[in-house]
Amino acid sequence: MKKIGIIFLVLLLGCSVNQYPSRAIVQKALSLVGAPYRYGGDSPSRGFDCSGLVYYVYRSVGIRIPRTAEEQLRKGKKLHLRQIKPGDLLFFRFGNSLHVGIFVAPGYMVHASPERGVVKERLGKYWRKHFLKGVRYL
């Protein structure tokens, strides 16, 4: 019985936000799917733009990052494609515009789409074509 209690405690502590912030980031991002899009928005009540979603999710787990996509890209640790893990940021270039999403699982990201609000989306050809860089703050 004591052994089971110790195992449970280890499992419980192993799931803490501080020890595994990437898990908390992914869970928070997924919980916001369906929230509305709003240019300049950074909260569930006002809606989100892409960098506002990232800013809100990271702050909700105690990690301070810049508010704009440009600053998020510039100040984070740059990653090669093969280094990207859940909770990392994915940046895409569309002409002069920058878009950011949160990598949540192999082949998927959560991002704020102007047309559909916050969505979980597959990273298909379209996204690969515009991929710029991965960034880590964890």
For each residue, the residues with C-beta under 8 A, 3 or more apart:
1: 4 5
2: 5 6
3: 6 7
4: 1 7 8
5: 1 2 8 9
6: 2 3 9 10
7: 3 4 10 11
8: 4 5 11 12
9: 5 6 12 13
10: 6 7 13 14
11: 7 8 14 15
12: 8 9 15 16
13: 9 10 16 19
14: 10 11 19 20
15: 11 12 19 20 23
16: 12 13 19 20
17: 20 21 23 24 61 62
18: 21 62
19: 13 14 15 16
20: 14 15 16 17 23 24
21: 17 18 24 25 61 62 63 87 138
22: 25 26 85 86 87 88 138
23: 15 17 20 26 27 86 87
24: 17 20 21 27 28 61
25: 21 22 28 29 57 58 61 63 86 87 102 138
26: 22 23 29 30 86 87 102 104 105
27: 23 24 30 31
28: 24 25 31 32 57 60 61
29: 25 26 32 33 53 57 102 104 110
30: 26 27 33 104 110 120
31: 27 28
32: 28 29 35 44 48 53 56 57 110 118
33: 29 30 110 118 119 120
34: 117 118
35: 32 44 47 48 53 112 117 118
36: 41 47 48 117 118
37: 41 47 48 49 112 113 114 115 116 117 118
38: 41 46 47 48 49 52
39: 49 114
40: 49 52
41: 36 37 38 46 47 48 49 52
42: 46 48 49 51 52 53 55 56 67
43: 46 47 48 52 56
44: 32 35 47 48 56
45:
46: 38 41 42 43
47: 35 36 37 38 41 43 44 117
48: 32 35 36 37 38 41 42 43 44 52 53 56 112 117 118
49: 37 38 39 40 41 42 52 53 112 114
50: 53 54 69 99 100 101 111 112
51: 42 54 55 67 68 69 72 100
52: 38 40 41 42 43 48 49 55 56 67 112
53: 29 32 35 42 48 49 50 56 57 102 110 111 112 118
54: 50 51 57 58 65 69 72 89 100 101 102
55: 42 51 52 58 59 65 66 67 72
56: 32 42 43 44 48 52 53 59 60
57: 25 28 29 32 53 54 60 61 102
58: 25 54 55 61 63 64 65 137
59: 55 56 62 63 64 65
60: 28 56 57
61: 17 21 24 25 28 57 58
62: 17 18 21 59
63: 21 25 58 59 137 138
64: 58 59
65: 54 55 58 59 72 75 76 137
66: 55 71 72 74 75
67: 42 51 52 55 71 72
68: 51 71 72
69: 50 51 54 72 73 91 98 99 100
70: 73 74 98
71: 66 67 68 74 75
72: 51 54 55 65 66 67 68 69 75 76 89 91 100 135
73: 69 70 76 89 91 98 100 132 133 135
74: 66 70 71
75: 65 66 71 72
76: 65 72 73 89 135 136 137
77: 135 136 137
78: 133 134 135
79: 83 84 88 133 134 135 136
80: 83 84 134
81: 84 131 134
82:
83: 79 80 134 136
84: 79 80 81 88 90 103 134
85: 22 88 103 136
86: 22 23 25 26 103 104 105
87: 21 22 23 25 26 102 103 104 138
88: 22 79 84 85 102 103 134 135 136 138
89: 54 72 73 76 100 101 102 103 134 135 136 137
90: 84 100 101 102 103 109 123 127 131 134
91: 69 72 73 98 99 100 131 132 133 134 135
92: 98 99 100 101 127 130 131 132
93: 97 98 99 130 132
94: 97 98 99 130
95:
96:
97: 93 94
98: 69 70 73 91 92 93 94 132
99: 50 69 91 92 93 94 111 130
100: 50 51 54 69 72 73 89 90 91 92 111
101: 50 54 89 90 92 109 110 111 121
102: 25 26 29 53 54 57 87 88 89 90 109 110 111
103: 84 85 86 87 88 89 90 108 109 134
104: 26 29 30 86 87 108 109 110 120
105: 26 86 108
106:
107: 122 123
108: 103 104 105 120 121 122 123
109: 90 101 102 103 104 120 121 123 127
110: 29 30 32 33 53 101 102 104 118 119 120 121
111: 50 53 99 100 101 102 118 119 121
112: 35 37 48 49 50 52 53 117 118
113: 37 116 117 118 119 121
114: 37 39 49
115: 37
116: 37 113 119
117: 34 35 36 37 47 48 112 113
118: 32 33 34 35 36 37 48 53 110 111 112 113
119: 33 110 111 113 116
120: 30 33 104 108 109 110
121: 101 108 109 110 111 113 127
122: 107 108
123: 90 107 108 109 127 128
124: 127 128
125: 128 129
126: 129 130
127: 90 92 109 121 123 124 130 131
128: 123 124 125 131
129: 125 126
130: 92 93 94 99 126 127
131: 81 90 91 92 127 128
132: 73 91 92 93 98
133: 73 78 79 91
134: 78 79 80 81 83 84 88 89 90 91 103
135: 72 73 76 77 78 79 88 89 91
136: 76 77 79 83 85 88 89
137: 58 63 65 76 77 89
138: 21 22 25 63 87 88
